[in-house]
Amino acid sequence: MLNKLGIEWLIARLDLIHPIVSGNKLFKLFYYVQDAIATNKYILVTKGGAYSNHLVASAYYAQLNGLKSIGLVRGEKTEQLSHTLKQCEAWGMQLHYFSRKDYPQINEDNIQQYVSFDKEHCFFITEGGYGISGTKGASLIIDAISSLNPNYITTAVGTGCTLSGLLYNKKTQAKIIAVPVLKGFHDLEKSMCDLLELQTPLYFEVFNEYHFGGYAKKNETLLQFMNTFYVENDIPTDFVYTGKMIYAIWDKVKSGYFPKGSKIISIHTGGLQGNLSLPKGTLVF
Ligand SMILES: *Cc1c(COP(=O)(O)O)cnc(C)c1O
């Protein structure tokens, strides 16, 4: 079908960087960790939920760089730890749990009221790696793909930090397409302006109707699509981010959104460890 439509669709496989850690999270962490090392802070501290790809990436990347890590987890400790949190511990992350009520308030300035640790040597990273250092790190993704001269670059959007990185890097003329995986992420333009400190919004396209009911929500259509996509292309996707994004692009290809001659690069941001929370047998991969 792509041939017939004259469309070239490439998938940038950041998922192949590591089987568990999301590729985009490593890009986002790059400058944070450089800053931590440069300022002699050897403990990374960050926040996330029990299934957070950011938390597990931080644990991994801290260990890889010889740093310690502390994870501030949303929700009380449960009897059975999630795969994500087990993996965080396996990579040496010390976990502290907070009630859903306390969690949103926790920050760099008040954390010592809750947990005592060597604050002087701690480097705090915002939840999800959100912030200008995360943007700059994510912008390196463009360096890796811009020589392919795509007309479109597409990404799944959670916090929007990865998207901001794609917009930040000027090495591509490609139109950037964002596929939010949360329901009702309507102020995406404004959050890009805030993050990039711009008055006028940068142009990008948003496909807003592919959240499948909201964050981490899924249905049979999505899961079946992910299975078919895997069988036909040998590319696994995750049900929280990349499955929805790839579904969206395929749907738009079918509906004729992309003109003949288009070259699309979709960024496979990773996230495959998230599939471990699905009942066995849901996916064929
Ligand atoms: C976190 C994540 C995203 C979203 O990245 P943001 O920078 O938060 O928008 C997309 N895909 C995967 C696999 C992720 O883990």
The ligand as a Gaussian input file, in Angstrom:
#p B3LYP/6-31G(d) Opt

LIG

0 1
 C        8.128000       8.982000      27.965000
 C        7.864000       8.393000      26.660000
 C        7.315000       9.151000      25.616000
 C        6.896000      10.580000      25.770000
 O        7.953000      11.441000      25.951000
 P        7.682000      12.922000      26.480000
 O        8.986000      13.578000      26.372000
 O        7.223000      12.788000      27.911000
 O        6.603000      13.515000      25.662000
 C        7.121000       8.537000      24.407000
 N        7.433000       7.231000      24.223000
 C        7.945000       6.479000      25.204000
 C        8.226000       5.062000      24.924000
 C        8.181000       7.027000      26.452000
 O        8.693000       6.249000      27.424000

